[in-house]
Amino acid sequence: MATSAQARVPELVARLRAAYPDAHCELDFKTPFQLLIATILSAQCTDVLVNRVTPGLFAAYPSPAALAAAPVPEVEQAIKRIGLYRNKAKNIVLCAQALVRDHGGEVPRTMEELTALAGVGRKTANVVLGNAFGIESGVVVDTHVARLSNRLALVRGELDPVKIEKVLQRLIPRAEWTLFSHLLIWHGRRRCMARNPDCPHCEVADLCPKRGVPKAKGPAKAPKKTGAT
């Protein structure tokens, strides 16, 4: 096995692409606006649950203008099955109002403009830019990407998402930043699960310094609650 992360990356990407040729964003959306709202809702929540809620939400509020005019309590009821629904309802209404007020009802295409919206942090902005507009602005670092980046020794130590992203940006060709996030997320959900990684059948086991190492047991850490992701 190659010792450096830089040496392993090309083969790692090639194998993951072969294993997951259809890897893509698993949030359902038809427009940039829908992806923006769905990604805000996905914080500390599964894509599966978000995909159950958004059809009704978008049927009731199909445009930024419609959502901007919606009473927050009504939006709360529409997304009540999602965790932190009260804070998220407030954020998506504020976000829609800013889209109407400042951007002519369109989703902006820059990191600075997106992260100025309520409920939107760098991760959400990267999701929207990469998947709605094909703009390779950065690497989406969610829990799967952070976990696998450590397990595969692409990064060293307990780094925060921003630092992990900077390392991955140096390792991964820019044209593959969005795809690489999808590949790690799909691998994390389907093969390299947190509690019970399927190392015997892993497509990249010989490239993984921690293959066969079980997840360390210990007290669970409560996730940080934040209004922007």
Biotite code that builds the C-alpha atoms (Angstrom):
import biotite.structure as struc

atoms = struc.array([
    struc.Atom([0.000, 0.000, 0.000], chain_id="A", res_id=1, res_name="MET", atom_name="CA", element="C"),
    struc.Atom([1.288, 3.468, -0.843], chain_id="A", res_id=2, res_name="ALA", atom_name="CA", element="C"),
    struc.Atom([2.179, 5.400, 2.275], chain_id="A", res_id=3, res_name="THR", atom_name="CA", element="C"),
    struc.Atom([1.276, 8.960, 1.307], chain_id="A", res_id=4, res_name="SER", atom_name="CA", element="C"),
    struc.Atom([-2.241, 10.239, 0.812], chain_id="A", res_id=5, res_name="ALA", atom_name="CA", element="C"),
    struc.Atom([-1.179, 12.005, -2.374], chain_id="A", res_id=6, res_name="GLN", atom_name="CA", element="C"),
    struc.Atom([0.056, 8.732, -3.868], chain_id="A", res_id=7, res_name="ALA", atom_name="CA", element="C"),
    struc.Atom([-3.122, 6.840, -2.977], chain_id="A", res_id=8, res_name="ARG", atom_name="CA", element="C"),
    struc.Atom([-5.686, 9.372, -4.170], chain_id="A", res_id=9, res_name="VAL", atom_name="CA", element="C"),
    struc.Atom([-5.750, 8.574, -7.931], chain_id="A", res_id=10, res_name="PRO", atom_name="CA", element="C"),
    struc.Atom([-6.323, 4.851, -7.328], chain_id="A", res_id=11, res_name="GLU", atom_name="CA", element="C"),
    struc.Atom([-8.771, 5.579, -4.516], chain_id="A", res_id=12, res_name="LEU", atom_name="CA", element="C"),
    struc.Atom([-10.874, 7.829, -6.749], chain_id="A", res_id=13, res_name="VAL", atom_name="CA", element="C"),
    struc.Atom([-10.726, 5.375, -9.653], chain_id="A", res_id=14, res_name="ALA", atom_name="CA", element="C"),
    struc.Atom([-11.949, 2.465, -7.535], chain_id="A", res_id=15, res_name="ARG", atom_name="CA", element="C"),
    struc.Atom([-14.720, 4.433, -5.881], chain_id="A", res_id=16, res_name="LEU", atom_name="CA", element="C"),
    struc.Atom([-15.888, 5.688, -9.273], chain_id="A", res_id=17, res_name="ARG", atom_name="CA", element="C"),
    struc.Atom([-16.014, 2.096, -10.504], chain_id="A", res_id=18, res_name="ALA", atom_name="CA", element="C"),
    struc.Atom([-17.906, 0.990, -7.381], chain_id="A", res_id=19, res_name="ALA", atom_name="CA", element="C"),
    struc.Atom([-20.391, 3.886, -7.501], chain_id="A", res_id=20, res_name="TYR", atom_name="CA", element="C"),
    struc.Atom([-20.755, 5.002, -11.127], chain_id="A", res_id=21, res_name="PRO", atom_name="CA", element="C"),
    struc.Atom([-24.065, 6.700, -10.340], chain_id="A", res_id=22, res_name="ASP", atom_name="CA", element="C"),
    struc.Atom([-22.903, 8.572, -7.232], chain_id="A", res_id=23, res_name="ALA", atom_name="CA", element="C"),
    struc.Atom([-24.821, 11.817, -6.936], chain_id="A", res_id=24, res_name="HIS", atom_name="CA", element="C"),
    struc.Atom([-26.519, 14.114, -4.447], chain_id="A", res_id=25, res_name="CYS", atom_name="CA", element="C"),
    struc.Atom([-29.243, 12.066, -2.775], chain_id="A", res_id=26, res_name="GLU", atom_name="CA", element="C"),
    struc.Atom([-31.436, 15.027, -1.921], chain_id="A", res_id=27, res_name="LEU", atom_name="CA", element="C"),
    struc.Atom([-34.334, 15.198, -4.389], chain_id="A", res_id=28, res_name="ASP", atom_name="CA", element="C"),
    struc.Atom([-34.584, 18.526, -6.225], chain_id="A", res_id=29, res_name="PHE", atom_name="CA", element="C"),
    struc.Atom([-35.644, 20.012, -9.544], chain_id="A", res_id=30, res_name="LYS", atom_name="CA", element="C"),
    struc.Atom([-34.365, 23.575, -9.190], chain_id="A", res_id=31, res_name="THR", atom_name="CA", element="C"),
    struc.Atom([-31.506, 25.365, -7.417], chain_id="A", res_id=32, res_name="PRO", atom_name="CA", element="C"),
    struc.Atom([-34.083, 26.841, -5.016], chain_id="A", res_id=33, res_name="PHE", atom_name="CA", element="C"),
    struc.Atom([-35.340, 23.376, -4.062], chain_id="A", res_id=34, res_name="GLN", atom_name="CA", element="C"),
    struc.Atom([-31.787, 22.114, -3.509], chain_id="A", res_id=35, res_name="LEU", atom_name="CA", element="C"),
    struc.Atom([-30.947, 25.135, -1.355], chain_id="A", res_id=36, res_name="LEU", atom_name="CA", element="C"),
    struc.Atom([-33.968, 24.620, 0.889], chain_id="A", res_id=37, res_name="ILE", atom_name="CA", element="C"),
    struc.Atom([-33.524, 20.836, 1.041], chain_id="A", res_id=38, res_name="ALA", atom_name="CA", element="C"),
    struc.Atom([-29.873, 21.209, 2.042], chain_id="A", res_id=39, res_name="THR", atom_name="CA", element="C"),
    struc.Atom([-30.738, 23.650, 4.834], chain_id="A", res_id=40, res_name="ILE", atom_name="CA", element="C"),
    struc.Atom([-33.294, 21.126, 6.093], chain_id="A", res_id=41, res_name="LEU", atom_name="CA", element="C"),
    struc.Atom([-30.785, 18.260, 5.928], chain_id="A", res_id=42, res_name="SER", atom_name="CA", element="C"),
    struc.Atom([-28.636, 19.540, 8.808], chain_id="A", res_id=43, res_name="ALA", atom_name="CA", element="C"),
    struc.Atom([-28.547, 16.820, 11.496], chain_id="A", res_id=44, res_name="GLN", atom_name="CA", element="C"),
    struc.Atom([-31.177, 14.912, 9.526], chain_id="A", res_id=45, res_name="CYS", atom_name="CA", element="C"),
    struc.Atom([-31.123, 12.109, 6.964], chain_id="A", res_id=46, res_name="THR", atom_name="CA", element="C"),
    struc.Atom([-31.621, 12.757, 3.266], chain_id="A", res_id=47, res_name="ASP", atom_name="CA", element="C"),
    struc.Atom([-34.325, 10.087, 3.291], chain_id="A", res_id=48, res_name="VAL", atom_name="CA", element="C"),
    struc.Atom([-36.438, 12.031, 5.789], chain_id="A", res_id=49, res_name="LEU", atom_name="CA", element="C"),
    struc.Atom([-35.871, 15.333, 3.993], chain_id="A", res_id=50, res_name="VAL", atom_name="CA", element="C"),
    struc.Atom([-37.009, 13.716, 0.741], chain_id="A", res_id=51, res_name="ASN", atom_name="CA", element="C"),
    struc.Atom([-40.245, 12.651, 2.440], chain_id="A", res_id=52, res_name="ARG", atom_name="CA", element="C"),
    struc.Atom([-40.984, 16.180, 3.604], chain_id="A", res_id=53, res_name="VAL", atom_name="CA", element="C"),
    struc.Atom([-39.947, 18.364, 0.677], chain_id="A", res_id=54, res_name="THR", atom_name="CA", element="C"),
    struc.Atom([-42.580, 17.260, -1.891], chain_id="A", res_id=55, res_name="PRO", atom_name="CA", element="C"),
    struc.Atom([-45.361, 18.633, 0.303], chain_id="A", res_id=56, res_name="GLY", atom_name="CA", element="C"),
    struc.Atom([-43.323, 21.698, 1.219], chain_id="A", res_id=57, res_name="LEU", atom_name="CA", element="C"),
    struc.Atom([-42.573, 22.579, -2.408], chain_id="A", res_id=58, res_name="PHE", atom_name="CA", element="C"),
    struc.Atom([-46.151, 21.884, -3.474], chain_id="A", res_id=59, res_name="ALA", atom_name="CA", element="C"),
    struc.Atom([-47.332, 24.425, -0.905], chain_id="A", res_id=60, res_name="ALA", atom_name="CA", element="C"),
    struc.Atom([-44.507, 26.918, -1.519], chain_id="A", res_id=61, res_name="TYR", atom_name="CA", element="C"),
    struc.Atom([-43.210, 26.362, -5.064], chain_id="A", res_id=62, res_name="PRO", atom_name="CA", element="C"),
    struc.Atom([-41.127, 29.523, -5.357], chain_id="A", res_id=63, res_name="SER", atom_name="CA", element="C"),
    struc.Atom([-38.986, 31.829, -3.237], chain_id="A", res_id=64, res_name="PRO", atom_name="CA", element="C"),
    struc.Atom([-41.796, 34.410, -3.334], chain_id="A", res_id=65, res_name="ALA", atom_name="CA", element="C"),
    struc.Atom([-44.351, 31.904, -2.043], chain_id="A", res_id=66, res_name="ALA", atom_name="CA", element="C"),
    struc.Atom([-42.088, 30.733, 0.778], chain_id="A", res_id=67, res_name="LEU", atom_name="CA", element="C"),
    struc.Atom([-41.065, 34.297, 1.629], chain_id="A", res_id=68, res_name="ALA", atom_name="CA", element="C"),
    struc.Atom([-44.730, 35.208, 2.205], chain_id="A", res_id=69, res_name="ALA", atom_name="CA", element="C"),
    struc.Atom([-45.511, 32.113, 4.279], chain_id="A", res_id=70, res_name="ALA", atom_name="CA", element="C"),
    struc.Atom([-46.240, 32.418, 8.014], chain_id="A", res_id=71, res_name="PRO", atom_name="CA", element="C"),
    struc.Atom([-43.469, 30.635, 9.915], chain_id="A", res_id=72, res_name="VAL", atom_name="CA", element="C"),
    struc.Atom([-45.936, 28.556, 12.018], chain_id="A", res_id=73, res_name="PRO", atom_name="CA", element="C"),
    struc.Atom([-47.417, 27.128, 8.808], chain_id="A", res_id=74, res_name="GLU", atom_name="CA", element="C"),
    struc.Atom([-43.965, 26.211, 7.518], chain_id="A", res_id=75, res_name="VAL", atom_name="CA", element="C"),
    struc.Atom([-43.205, 24.589, 10.869], chain_id="A", res_id=76, res_name="GLU", atom_name="CA", element="C"),
    struc.Atom([-46.184, 22.294, 10.408], chain_id="A", res_id=77, res_name="GLN", atom_name="CA", element="C"),
    struc.Atom([-45.053, 21.399, 6.885], chain_id="A", res_id=78, res_name="ALA", atom_name="CA", element="C"),
    struc.Atom([-41.611, 20.243, 8.086], chain_id="A", res_id=79, res_name="ILE", atom_name="CA", element="C"),
    struc.Atom([-42.499, 19.106, 11.598], chain_id="A", res_id=80, res_name="LYS", atom_name="CA", element="C"),
    struc.Atom([-41.075, 15.604, 11.081], chain_id="A", res_id=81, res_name="ARG", atom_name="CA", element="C"),
    struc.Atom([-37.584, 17.055, 10.669], chain_id="A", res_id=82, res_name="ILE", atom_name="CA", element="C"),
    struc.Atom([-35.323, 17.681, 13.635], chain_id="A", res_id=83, res_name="GLY", atom_name="CA", element="C"),
    struc.Atom([-34.878, 21.313, 14.720], chain_id="A", res_id=84, res_name="LEU", atom_name="CA", element="C"),
    struc.Atom([-37.912, 22.132, 12.594], chain_id="A", res_id=85, res_name="TYR", atom_name="CA", element="C"),
    struc.Atom([-38.740, 25.419, 14.329], chain_id="A", res_id=86, res_name="ARG", atom_name="CA", element="C"),
    struc.Atom([-35.317, 26.942, 13.721], chain_id="A", res_id=87, res_name="ASN", atom_name="CA", element="C"),
    struc.Atom([-35.206, 25.542, 10.190], chain_id="A", res_id=88, res_name="LYS", atom_name="CA", element="C"),
    struc.Atom([-38.658, 26.909, 9.361], chain_id="A", res_id=89, res_name="ALA", atom_name="CA", element="C"),
    struc.Atom([-37.554, 30.376, 10.445], chain_id="A", res_id=90, res_name="LYS", atom_name="CA", element="C"),
    struc.Atom([-34.334, 30.095, 8.451], chain_id="A", res_id=91, res_name="ASN", atom_name="CA", element="C"),
    struc.Atom([-35.879, 28.938, 5.189], chain_id="A", res_id=92, res_name="ILE", atom_name="CA", element="C"),
    struc.Atom([-38.481, 31.720, 5.309], chain_id="A", res_id=93, res_name="VAL", atom_name="CA", element="C"),
    struc.Atom([-35.752, 34.302, 5.995], chain_id="A", res_id=94, res_name="LEU", atom_name="CA", element="C"),
    struc.Atom([-33.645, 32.745, 3.249], chain_id="A", res_id=95, res_name="CYS", atom_name="CA", element="C"),
    struc.Atom([-36.519, 32.989, 0.752], chain_id="A", res_id=96, res_name="ALA", atom_name="CA", element="C"),
    struc.Atom([-37.167, 36.597, 1.753], chain_id="A", res_id=97, res_name="GLN", atom_name="CA", element="C"),
    struc.Atom([-33.522, 37.460, 1.068], chain_id="A", res_id=98, res_name="ALA", atom_name="CA", element="C"),
    struc.Atom([-33.668, 35.717, -2.312], chain_id="A", res_id=99, res_name="LEU", atom_name="CA", element="C"),
    struc.Atom([-36.673, 37.847, -3.277], chain_id="A", res_id=100, res_name="VAL", atom_name="CA", element="C"),
    struc.Atom([-35.357, 41.070, -1.762], chain_id="A", res_id=101, res_name="ARG", atom_name="CA", element="C"),
    struc.Atom([-31.703, 40.895, -2.793], chain_id="A", res_id=102, res_name="ASP", atom_name="CA", element="C"),
    struc.Atom([-31.467, 38.475, -5.725], chain_id="A", res_id=103, res_name="HIS", atom_name="CA", element="C"),
    struc.Atom([-34.606, 38.862, -7.791], chain_id="A", res_id=104, res_name="GLY", atom_name="CA", element="C"),
    struc.Atom([-35.921, 35.519, -6.594], chain_id="A", res_id=105, res_name="GLY", atom_name="CA", element="C"),
    struc.Atom([-32.897, 33.644, -7.955], chain_id="A", res_id=106, res_name="GLU", atom_name="CA", element="C"),
    struc.Atom([-30.364, 31.559, -6.053], chain_id="A", res_id=107, res_name="VAL", atom_name="CA", element="C"),
    struc.Atom([-26.991, 33.354, -6.178], chain_id="A", res_id=108, res_name="PRO", atom_name="CA", element="C"),
    struc.Atom([-23.928, 31.644, -7.591], chain_id="A", res_id=109, res_name="ARG", atom_name="CA", element="C"),
    struc.Atom([-21.155, 32.806, -5.279], chain_id="A", res_id=110, res_name="THR", atom_name="CA", element="C"),
    struc.Atom([-19.974, 31.509, -1.931], chain_id="A", res_id=111, res_name="MET", atom_name="CA", element="C"),
    struc.Atom([-20.152, 34.979, -0.380], chain_id="A", res_id=112, res_name="GLU", atom_name="CA", element="C"),
    struc.Atom([-23.744, 35.607, -1.431], chain_id="A", res_id=113, res_name="GLU", atom_name="CA", element="C"),
    struc.Atom([-24.943, 32.157, -0.443], chain_id="A", res_id=114, res_name="LEU", atom_name="CA", element="C"),
    struc.Atom([-23.360, 32.161, 3.006], chain_id="A", res_id=115, res_name="THR", atom_name="CA", element="C"),
    struc.Atom([-25.008, 35.517, 3.699], chain_id="A", res_id=116, res_name="ALA", atom_name="CA", element="C"),
    struc.Atom([-28.403, 33.763, 3.548], chain_id="A", res_id=117, res_name="LEU", atom_name="CA", element="C"),
    struc.Atom([-30.090, 32.525, 6.728], chain_id="A", res_id=118, res_name="ALA", atom_name="CA", element="C"),
    struc.Atom([-29.261, 28.920, 7.556], chain_id="A", res_id=119, res_name="GLY", atom_name="CA", element="C"),
    struc.Atom([-26.508, 28.653, 4.948], chain_id="A", res_id=120, res_name="VAL", atom_name="CA", element="C"),
    struc.Atom([-22.923, 27.822, 5.838], chain_id="A", res_id=121, res_name="GLY", atom_name="CA", element="C"),
    struc.Atom([-20.015, 26.778, 3.654], chain_id="A", res_id=122, res_name="ARG", atom_name="CA", element="C"),
    struc.Atom([-21.120, 23.147, 3.389], chain_id="A", res_id=123, res_name="LYS", atom_name="CA", element="C"),
    struc.Atom([-24.596, 24.052, 2.140], chain_id="A", res_id=124, res_name="THR", atom_name="CA", element="C"),
    struc.Atom([-23.149, 26.611, -0.287], chain_id="A", res_id=125, res_name="ALA", atom_name="CA", element="C"),
    struc.Atom([-20.760, 23.977, -1.689], chain_id="A", res_id=126, res_name="ASN", atom_name="CA", element="C"),
    struc.Atom([-23.663, 21.552, -2.160], chain_id="A", res_id=127, res_name="VAL", atom_name="CA", element="C"),
    struc.Atom([-25.696, 24.125, -4.086], chain_id="A", res_id=128, res_name="VAL", atom_name="CA", element="C"),
    struc.Atom([-22.852, 25.471, -6.201], chain_id="A", res_id=129, res_name="LEU", atom_name="CA", element="C"),
    struc.Atom([-21.528, 22.048, -7.130], chain_id="A", res_id=130, res_name="GLY", atom_name="CA", element="C"),
    struc.Atom([-24.806, 20.228, -7.738], chain_id="A", res_id=131, res_name="ASN", atom_name="CA", element="C"),
    struc.Atom([-27.131, 22.946, -9.013], chain_id="A", res_id=132, res_name="ALA", atom_name="CA", element="C"),
    struc.Atom([-24.656, 25.007, -11.020], chain_id="A", res_id=133, res_name="PHE", atom_name="CA", element="C"),
    struc.Atom([-21.642, 22.756, -11.658], chain_id="A", res_id=134, res_name="GLY", atom_name="CA", element="C"),
    struc.Atom([-19.358, 25.243, -9.918], chain_id="A", res_id=135, res_name="ILE", atom_name="CA", element="C"),
    struc.Atom([-16.447, 23.528, -8.160], chain_id="A", res_id=136, res_name="GLU", atom_name="CA", element="C"),
    struc.Atom([-16.256, 25.922, -5.231], chain_id="A", res_id=137, res_name="SER", atom_name="CA", element="C"),
    struc.Atom([-15.020, 23.415, -2.657], chain_id="A", res_id=138, res_name="GLY", atom_name="CA", element="C"),
    struc.Atom([-15.388, 19.958, -1.153], chain_id="A", res_id=139, res_name="VAL", atom_name="CA", element="C"),
    struc.Atom([-18.541, 19.215, 0.814], chain_id="A", res_id=140, res_name="VAL", atom_name="CA", element="C"),
    struc.Atom([-17.448, 17.931, 4.228], chain_id="A", res_id=141, res_name="VAL", atom_name="CA", element="C"),
    struc.Atom([-20.333, 16.217, 5.996], chain_id="A", res_id=142, res_name="ASP", atom_name="CA", element="C"),
    struc.Atom([-20.045, 13.573, 8.714], chain_id="A", res_id=143, res_name="THR", atom_name="CA", element="C"),
    struc.Atom([-19.282, 10.794, 6.201], chain_id="A", res_id=144, res_name="HIS", atom_name="CA", element="C"),
    struc.Atom([-16.613, 12.781, 4.365], chain_id="A", res_id=145, res_name="VAL", atom_name="CA", element="C"),
    struc.Atom([-14.975, 13.819, 7.630], chain_id="A", res_id=146, res_name="ALA", atom_name="CA", element="C"),
    struc.Atom([-15.065, 10.269, 9.013], chain_id="A", res_id=147, res_name="ARG", atom_name="CA", element="C"),
    struc.Atom([-13.728, 8.559, 5.885], chain_id="A", res_id=148, res_name="LEU", atom_name="CA", element="C"),
    struc.Atom([-11.080, 11.218, 5.329], chain_id="A", res_id=149, res_name="SER", atom_name="CA", element="C"),
    struc.Atom([-9.710, 10.275, 8.736], chain_id="A", res_id=150, res_name="ASN", atom_name="CA", element="C"),
    struc.Atom([-10.170, 6.525, 8.304], chain_id="A", res_id=151, res_name="ARG", atom_name="CA", element="C"),
    struc.Atom([-8.418, 6.573, 4.929], chain_id="A", res_id=152, res_name="LEU", atom_name="CA", element="C"),
    struc.Atom([-5.668, 8.779, 6.416], chain_id="A", res_id=153, res_name="ALA", atom_name="CA", element="C"),
    struc.Atom([-6.251, 11.539, 3.901], chain_id="A", res_id=154, res_name="LEU", atom_name="CA", element="C"),
    struc.Atom([-6.108, 13.910, 6.845], chain_id="A", res_id=155, res_name="VAL", atom_name="CA", element="C"),
    struc.Atom([-4.298, 13.587, 10.147], chain_id="A", res_id=156, res_name="ARG", atom_name="CA", element="C"),
    struc.Atom([-5.733, 14.324, 13.564], chain_id="A", res_id=157, res_name="GLY", atom_name="CA", element="C"),
    struc.Atom([-9.087, 15.676, 14.697], chain_id="A", res_id=158, res_name="GLU", atom_name="CA", element="C"),
    struc.Atom([-9.576, 18.515, 12.236], chain_id="A", res_id=159, res_name="LEU", atom_name="CA", element="C"),
    struc.Atom([-12.665, 20.659, 11.857], chain_id="A", res_id=160, res_name="ASP", atom_name="CA", element="C"),
    struc.Atom([-14.592, 20.551, 8.552], chain_id="A", res_id=161, res_name="PRO", atom_name="CA", element="C"),
    struc.Atom([-12.962, 23.717, 7.202], chain_id="A", res_id=162, res_name="VAL", atom_name="CA", element="C"),
    struc.Atom([-9.456, 22.326, 7.747], chain_id="A", res_id=163, res_name="LYS", atom_name="CA", element="C"),
    struc.Atom([-10.450, 18.939, 6.306], chain_id="A", res_id=164, res_name="ILE", atom_name="CA", element="C"),
    struc.Atom([-11.790, 20.690, 3.216], chain_id="A", res_id=165, res_name="GLU", atom_name="CA", element="C"),
    struc.Atom([-8.525, 22.589, 2.731], chain_id="A", res_id=166, res_name="LYS", atom_name="CA", element="C"),
    struc.Atom([-6.544, 19.342, 2.871], chain_id="A", res_id=167, res_name="VAL", atom_name="CA", element="C"),
    struc.Atom([-8.859, 17.593, 0.430], chain_id="A", res_id=168, res_name="LEU", atom_name="CA", element="C"),
    struc.Atom([-8.716, 20.532, -1.961], chain_id="A", res_id=169, res_name="GLN", atom_name="CA", element="C"),
    struc.Atom([-4.954, 20.057, -2.146], chain_id="A", res_id=170, res_name="ARG", atom_name="CA", element="C"),
    struc.Atom([-5.260, 16.297, -2.700], chain_id="A", res_id=171, res_name="LEU", atom_name="CA", element="C"),
    struc.Atom([-8.162, 16.130, -5.159], chain_id="A", res_id=172, res_name="ILE", atom_name="CA", element="C"),
    struc.Atom([-8.170, 17.729, -8.634], chain_id="A", res_id=173, res_name="PRO", atom_name="CA", element="C"),
    struc.Atom([-10.574, 20.661, -8.652], chain_id="A", res_id=174, res_name="ARG", atom_name="CA", element="C"),
    struc.Atom([-12.713, 19.137, -11.417], chain_id="A", res_id=175, res_name="ALA", atom_name="CA", element="C"),
    struc.Atom([-13.505, 16.231, -9.052], chain_id="A", res_id=176, res_name="GLU", atom_name="CA", element="C"),
    struc.Atom([-14.274, 18.112, -5.822], chain_id="A", res_id=177, res_name="TRP", atom_name="CA", element="C"),
    struc.Atom([-18.051, 17.668, -6.011], chain_id="A", res_id=178, res_name="THR", atom_name="CA", element="C"),
    struc.Atom([-17.832, 14.079, -7.236], chain_id="A", res_id=179, res_name="LEU", atom_name="CA", element="C"),
    struc.Atom([-15.311, 13.117, -4.558], chain_id="A", res_id=180, res_name="PHE", atom_name="CA", element="C"),
    struc.Atom([-17.720, 14.172, -1.825], chain_id="A", res_id=181, res_name="SER", atom_name="CA", element="C"),
    struc.Atom([-20.442, 12.005, -3.370], chain_id="A", res_id=182, res_name="HIS", atom_name="CA", element="C"),
    struc.Atom([-18.082, 9.042, -3.635], chain_id="A", res_id=183, res_name="LEU", atom_name="CA", element="C"),
    struc.Atom([-17.096, 9.201, 0.041], chain_id="A", res_id=184, res_name="LEU", atom_name="CA", element="C"),
    struc.Atom([-20.700, 9.729, 1.137], chain_id="A", res_id=185, res_name="ILE", atom_name="CA", element="C"),
    struc.Atom([-21.921, 6.763, -0.903], chain_id="A", res_id=186, res_name="TRP", atom_name="CA", element="C"),
    struc.Atom([-19.070, 4.581, 0.373], chain_id="A", res_id=187, res_name="HIS", atom_name="CA", element="C"),
    struc.Atom([-19.757, 5.665, 3.940], chain_id="A", res_id=188, res_name="GLY", atom_name="CA", element="C"),
    struc.Atom([-23.439, 4.800, 3.648], chain_id="A", res_id=189, res_name="ARG", atom_name="CA", element="C"),
    struc.Atom([-23.073, 1.539, 1.751], chain_id="A", res_id=190, res_name="ARG", atom_name="CA", element="C"),
    struc.Atom([-19.757, -0.046, 2.783], chain_id="A", res_id=191, res_name="ARG", atom_name="CA", element="C"),
    struc.Atom([-17.715, 1.858, 5.363], chain_id="A", res_id=192, res_name="CYS", atom_name="CA", element="C"),
    struc.Atom([-20.416, 2.373, 7.963], chain_id="A", res_id=193, res_name="MET", atom_name="CA", element="C"),
    struc.Atom([-19.402, 4.082, 11.195], chain_id="A", res_id=194, res_name="ALA", atom_name="CA", element="C"),
    struc.Atom([-20.417, 1.315, 13.598], chain_id="A", res_id=195, res_name="ARG", atom_name="CA", element="C"),
    struc.Atom([-19.680, -1.760, 11.504], chain_id="A", res_id=196, res_name="ASN", atom_name="CA", element="C"),
    struc.Atom([-17.497, -1.123, 8.434], chain_id="A", res_id=197, res_name="PRO", atom_name="CA", element="C"),
    struc.Atom([-17.611, -3.945, 5.894], chain_id="A", res_id=198, res_name="ASP", atom_name="CA", element="C"),
    struc.Atom([-13.848, -4.224, 5.510], chain_id="A", res_id=199, res_name="CYS", atom_name="CA", element="C"),
    struc.Atom([-13.851, -7.781, 4.035], chain_id="A", res_id=200, res_name="PRO", atom_name="CA", element="C"),
    struc.Atom([-15.790, -6.562, 0.994], chain_id="A", res_id=201, res_name="HIS", atom_name="CA", element="C"),
    struc.Atom([-14.375, -3.036, 0.782], chain_id="A", res_id=202, res_name="CYS", atom_name="CA", element="C"),
    struc.Atom([-13.283, -1.961, -2.677], chain_id="A", res_id=203, res_name="GLU", atom_name="CA", element="C"),
    struc.Atom([-10.432, 0.149, -1.264], chain_id="A", res_id=204, res_name="VAL", atom_name="CA", element="C"),
    struc.Atom([-9.389, -1.982, 1.714], chain_id="A", res_id=205, res_name="ALA", atom_name="CA", element="C"),
    struc.Atom([-5.740, -2.266, 0.639], chain_id="A", res_id=206, res_name="ASP", atom_name="CA", element="C"),
    struc.Atom([-5.569, 1.515, 0.371], chain_id="A", res_id=207, res_name="LEU", atom_name="CA", element="C"),
    struc.Atom([-6.934, 1.994, 3.889], chain_id="A", res_id=208, res_name="CYS", atom_name="CA", element="C"),
    struc.Atom([-4.485, 2.123, 6.813], chain_id="A", res_id=209, res_name="PRO", atom_name="CA", element="C"),
    struc.Atom([-7.321, 1.355, 9.242], chain_id="A", res_id=210, res_name="LYS", atom_name="CA", element="C"),
    struc.Atom([-8.882, -1.619, 7.474], chain_id="A", res_id=211, res_name="ARG", atom_name="CA", element="C"),
    struc.Atom([-10.224, -4.120, 9.967], chain_id="A", res_id=212, res_name="GLY", atom_name="CA", element="C"),
    struc.Atom([-9.951, -1.667, 12.864], chain_id="A", res_id=213, res_name="VAL", atom_name="CA", element="C"),
    struc.Atom([-13.276, -1.545, 14.738], chain_id="A", res_id=214, res_name="PRO", atom_name="CA", element="C"),
    struc.Atom([-14.824, 1.734, 15.771], chain_id="A", res_id=215, res_name="LYS", atom_name="CA", element="C"),
    struc.Atom([-13.504, 2.786, 19.147], chain_id="A", res_id=216, res_name="ALA", atom_name="CA", element="C"),
    struc.Atom([-16.073, 2.533, 21.905], chain_id="A", res_id=217, res_name="LYS", atom_name="CA", element="C"),
    struc.Atom([-16.740, 5.481, 24.125], chain_id="A", res_id=218, res_name="GLY", atom_name="CA", element="C"),
    struc.Atom([-19.345, 7.996, 25.187], chain_id="A", res_id=219, res_name="PRO", atom_name="CA", element="C"),
    struc.Atom([-21.268, 9.470, 22.298], chain_id="A", res_id=220, res_name="ALA", atom_name="CA", element="C"),
    struc.Atom([-20.666, 13.143, 21.662], chain_id="A", res_id=221, res_name="LYS", atom_name="CA", element="C"),
    struc.Atom([-23.725, 15.302, 21.288], chain_id="A", res_id=222, res_name="ALA", atom_name="CA", element="C"),
    struc.Atom([-23.786, 17.027, 17.882], chain_id="A", res_id=223, res_name="PRO", atom_name="CA", element="C"),
    struc.Atom([-23.349, 20.761, 17.847], chain_id="A", res_id=224, res_name="LYS", atom_name="CA", element="C"),
    struc.Atom([-26.572, 22.588, 17.095], chain_id="A", res_id=225, res_name="LYS", atom_name="CA", element="C"),
    struc.Atom([-26.199, 25.299, 14.532], chain_id="A", res_id=226, res_name="THR", atom_name="CA", element="C"),
    struc.Atom([-28.433, 27.255, 12.237], chain_id="A", res_id=227, res_name="GLY", atom_name="CA", element="C"),
    struc.Atom([-26.013, 27.146, 9.304], chain_id="A", res_id=228, res_name="ALA", atom_name="CA", element="C"),
    struc.Atom([-24.379, 24.168, 7.631], chain_id="A", res_id=229, res_name="THR", atom_name="CA", element="C"),
])
